[in-house]
Amino acid sequence: MTKTIRNITILLLILTALLFVLGCAGSSAELLAEDYKAMNNENLLRYYYTLNDEIERQEKQSGPQFGIGIGGFGHGGHHGGVGGGVGVSTGESGYTADDLRARRIDVRMELKRRGITP
């Protein structure tokens, strides 16, 4: 019974870590997918400030990224087993604050073109 509880606990940890990572990475990707040129002036200004907030969030993000894995070991039979592990990484999520800064420059130029000062 303890083996089942351990496996369920490992599975729950994996699902929690996956949701955490997807939640953090999705924000930048969604921002960069926006078509800012099609926005009205009010939404463009909001978008500009949202970019600023996301850049600040990424620059202040000091927490590491977590990875969890499970696997089997042993030669089978009664000598085999299941193990789990947790890894810590400082890897990138695909979109960086630099990508967002480049978009913010483009948005600032569009605001200037429209005669709006943020």
C-alpha positions in Angstrom: 0.0 0.0 0.0 2.9 2.4 0.7 4.1 1.9 -2.9 0.8 3.1 -4.2 0.7 6.1 -2.0 4.3 7.0 -3.1 3.4 6.7 -6.7 0.3 8.8 -6.3 2.3 11.4 -4.5 4.9 11.5 -7.2 2.2 11.9 -9.9 0.6 14.8 -8.0 4.0 16.5 -7.7 4.5 16.1 -11.5 1.1 17.5 -12.3 1.6 20.5 -9.9 5.0 21.3 -11.4 3.6 21.0 -15.0 0.8 23.4 -14.2 3.2 25.8 -12.6 5.6 25.8 -15.6 2.8 26.2 -18.1 1.3 29.0 -16.2 4.5 31.0 -16.1 5.6 30.4 -19.7 2.2 31.1 -21.2 2.0 34.7 -20.3 5.0 35.9 -22.4 3.9 33.8 -25.4 0.4 35.2 -25.3 1.7 38.8 -25.1 4.0 38.3 -28.1 1.2 36.7 -30.1 -1.0 39.8 -29.8 -1.5 42.0 -32.9 -0.8 45.4 -31.4 -1.3 47.2 -34.7 -4.9 46.2 -34.8 -5.6 47.5 -31.3 -7.5 50.7 -30.6 -5.5 53.4 -28.8 -6.8 52.5 -25.3 -6.0 48.8 -25.7 -2.6 49.6 -27.2 -1.7 51.7 -24.1 -2.9 48.9 -21.8 -0.8 46.4 -23.8 2.3 48.7 -23.4 1.9 48.7 -19.7 1.2 44.9 -19.6 4.5 44.4 -21.4 6.3 46.6 -18.8 4.8 44.5 -16.0 5.8 41.2 -17.6 9.3 42.4 -18.3 9.6 43.5 -14.6 8.1 40.2 -13.4 10.7 38.2 -15.5 13.6 40.3 -14.4 12.7 39.9 -10.7 11.9 36.2 -11.0 14.6 34.7 -8.8 13.0 31.4 -8.1 14.4 28.3 -9.9 12.4 26.1 -12.2 11.6 22.6 -11.0 11.5 19.3 -12.9 10.2 16.0 -11.6 10.8 12.6 -13.0 10.0 9.0 -12.2 11.6 5.8 -13.5 12.2 2.1 -12.9 15.4 0.4 -11.8 16.6 -3.0 -11.1 16.4 -6.3 -13.0 12.7 -7.0 -12.5 11.1 -9.5 -10.3 11.3 -8.7 -6.6 14.5 -6.7 -7.0 13.0 -4.0 -9.3 11.6 -0.7 -8.1 10.3 2.7 -9.0 12.1 5.9 -8.1 11.4 9.5 -8.3 13.5 12.6 -8.5 13.3 16.4 -8.5 15.6 18.6 -10.5 16.2 22.3 -10.3 17.1 24.3 -13.4 17.7 27.9 -14.3 16.8 27.3 -18.0 14.8 29.7 -20.1 11.1 29.3 -20.8 11.5 30.1 -24.5 10.6 33.9 -24.4 12.9 36.2 -22.4 12.6 39.7 -21.2 14.7 40.7 -24.2 12.0 39.4 -26.6 9.4 41.5 -24.6 11.6 44.5 -24.6 11.9 44.3 -28.4 8.1 44.2 -28.6 7.8 47.1 -26.2 10.0 49.2 -28.5 7.7 48.4 -31.5 4.6 49.3 -29.4 6.2 52.5 -28.2 6.9 53.4 -31.9 3.3 52.7 -32.8 2.1 54.8 -29.8 4.3 57.7 -31.0 3.0 57.3 -34.6 -0.5 57.7 -33.2 0.5 60.7 -31.1 0.1 58.9 -27.7 2.6 59.4 -24.9 2.7 56.6 -22.4 
